[in-house]
Amino acid sequence: MQRIKKGDTVKVIAGKDKGFDGEVIRVFPKANRLIINNINIMKKHEKARQVGNQQIPAQISEFEAPMDLSNVMLVCPKCEEATRVGFDIKEDGYKTRVCKKCNEDID
């Protein structure tokens, strides 16, 4: 089970966007990276190109770059604080994520 999932609110704790909050758009678990909405914005210079019979001019596009999972902390929906994530196994065998500060279920 992943500690951070798509749709979670996270707080950036390291890097150029330190202190900002955002919603997780996508998670890459094998690479330990994630993309956060409007955080870690990068610019990419693109050449002019021909697509079919339409000419697309050269441009500078902006996009959200993936950042490492270790640079973010999950914001607990109950206590509204950045927290570490623990796991709890219920009586029926269902595994849930738990806030380490308020001991409430996150899922």
C-alpha positions in Angstrom: 0.0 0.0 0.0 1.3 3.5 -0.9 1.7 6.2 1.7 0.7 8.9 -0.7 -2.0 8.4 -3.4 -3.6 10.4 -6.2 -6.0 13.0 -4.9 -4.2 13.5 -1.6 -3.2 17.0 -0.4 0.5 17.2 0.4 2.9 19.9 1.7 6.3 20.4 0.1 9.0 20.2 2.8 12.2 20.6 0.6 13.2 22.2 -2.6 12.4 25.5 -4.4 8.7 25.2 -3.6 9.1 24.5 0.1 6.0 25.4 2.2 3.5 25.2 -0.6 0.5 22.8 -0.5 -1.1 21.1 -3.5 -3.1 18.1 -4.7 -1.3 15.0 -6.1 -2.1 14.5 -9.8 -0.1 11.4 -10.5 2.2 9.0 -8.6 5.0 6.9 -10.0 5.6 4.3 -7.3 8.5 2.5 -9.0 10.5 5.7 -9.4 9.4 7.2 -6.0 8.1 10.3 -7.7 4.9 12.3 -7.9 3.4 15.2 -9.7 1.6 18.0 -7.8 -0.8 20.5 -9.3 0.9 23.9 -9.9 4.0 22.9 -8.0 7.6 22.4 -9.4 6.8 24.2 -12.7 9.5 23.8 -15.4 9.9 25.3 -18.8 10.6 23.4 -22.0 11.8 25.0 -25.3 10.2 23.3 -28.3 11.2 23.6 -31.9 8.9 24.6 -34.7 7.4 21.4 -36.3 5.1 20.3 -39.0 2.1 18.2 -38.0 0.2 17.0 -41.1 -0.2 20.1 -43.2 -0.3 22.4 -40.1 2.8 24.4 -38.9 3.3 24.7 -35.1 5.6 27.6 -34.2 8.5 27.4 -31.8 7.4 28.0 -28.2 8.3 27.8 -24.5 5.8 25.5 -22.7 5.4 25.1 -19.0 4.6 21.9 -17.2 4.6 20.3 -13.7 7.7 18.2 -13.4 7.8 15.1 -11.1 9.4 15.5 -7.7 10.7 13.0 -5.2 8.3 11.5 -2.6 10.8 12.3 0.2 10.3 16.0 -0.4 6.6 16.0 0.6 4.5 15.2 3.6 0.8 14.2 3.6 -1.6 16.7 5.0 -4.1 14.9 7.3 -7.7 15.7 6.3 -8.8 15.6 10.0 -6.2 17.7 11.8 -5.1 19.7 8.8 -1.4 19.2 9.6 1.5 17.8 7.7 2.1 14.4 9.2 3.9 11.0 8.7 1.8 8.1 7.6 1.4 4.9 9.5 -0.6 1.7 8.8 -3.3 -0.1 10.8 -4.8 -3.5 10.1 -8.4 -3.8 11.1 -10.1 -6.9 12.5 -11.5 -7.8 9.0 -8.0 -7.7 7.6 -8.4 -4.4 5.8 -5.3 -2.2 5.9 -5.7 1.6 6.3 -3.5 4.6 6.4 -3.3 6.4 9.8 -2.2 9.9 10.8 0.7 9.7 13.2 -0.4 13.0 15.0 -4.2 12.4 15.6 -4.3 8.6 15.1 -7.3 9.0 12.7 -7.9 6.9 9.6 -6.9 8.8 6.4 -8.8 6.5 4.0 
